[in-house]
Amino acid sequence: MSERISLFLYGKETCHLCHDMWADVQLLAKKNGYAIDLIWQDIEDQPELEVRYGLRIPVLTTPDERVICEGRLDAAVLLQHLQST
């Protein structure tokens, strides 16, 4: 488990659910011994991201944009992903 795992979180600075998911992902990873790089992607900075994710944020994905969860953190699904990488 020493290898770092990259994840992307798509959201907006003004989205409290996005900030909640950021904190929850960090906490869950730390609590379960996973080293992650959580990369923030503000969808307002890139029009194509706003079109893709606008009504779905927050959206947590893998680096190749496979969705892990959206709206709220699904801890079981995230743990399953972390265990499989």
C-alpha positions in Angstrom: 0.0 0.0 0.0 3.0 2.3 -0.2 2.2 3.3 -3.8 0.3 6.6 -4.1 -3.1 6.4 -5.8 -4.3 9.4 -7.9 -7.9 10.5 -7.8 -9.7 13.5 -9.4 -12.4 15.4 -7.7 -14.5 17.6 -10.1 -16.4 20.4 -8.4 -16.8 24.1 -7.8 -15.3 26.3 -5.1 -18.8 27.4 -4.1 -20.1 23.8 -3.7 -20.2 22.7 -0.1 -20.9 19.1 -1.1 -17.6 19.2 -3.1 -15.7 20.4 0.0 -17.4 17.7 2.1 -16.4 15.0 -0.4 -12.8 16.3 -0.5 -12.5 16.0 3.3 -14.3 12.7 3.4 -12.1 11.1 0.7 -8.9 12.3 2.5 -10.1 11.0 5.8 -11.2 7.6 4.5 -7.9 7.1 2.7 -5.9 8.0 5.7 -8.0 6.0 8.1 -7.5 2.9 5.9 -3.8 3.3 5.2 -3.9 4.5 1.6 -1.6 7.2 0.3 -3.6 9.2 -2.3 -3.1 12.2 -4.5 -6.5 13.9 -4.6 -6.5 16.4 -7.5 -9.0 19.2 -7.5 -10.6 20.1 -10.9 -12.7 23.3 -10.8 -15.2 22.8 -13.5 -15.7 26.5 -13.9 -12.2 26.8 -15.2 -12.9 24.6 -18.3 -16.2 24.9 -20.2 -16.0 21.2 -21.4 -15.8 20.0 -17.7 -18.8 22.2 -16.8 -20.8 20.7 -19.6 -19.7 17.1 -18.6 -20.1 17.4 -14.8 -22.1 20.5 -14.1 -25.2 19.0 -12.6 -23.5 16.0 -11.2 -20.8 17.5 -8.9 -19.0 16.5 -6.8 -17.7 13.7 -9.1 -14.8 11.5 -7.9 -12.9 9.8 -10.8 -9.9 7.8 -11.6 -7.2 9.4 -13.7 -8.8 7.9 -16.9 -12.1 9.5 -15.9 -13.9 6.4 -14.7 -16.5 7.7 -12.2 -16.1 6.2 -8.7 -19.0 8.2 -7.2 -20.9 11.4 -7.6 -23.1 13.6 -5.4 -22.0 12.0 -2.2 -19.1 9.8 -1.2 -19.9 6.1 -1.5 -17.3 4.8 1.0 -17.8 1.2 0.1 -17.2 1.8 -3.6 -14.2 4.0 -2.9 -12.6 1.4 -0.6 -13.2 -1.3 -3.3 -11.4 0.9 -5.8 -8.5 1.6 -3.5 -8.2 -2.1 -2.7 -8.2 -3.1 -6.4 -5.3 -0.7 -7.3 
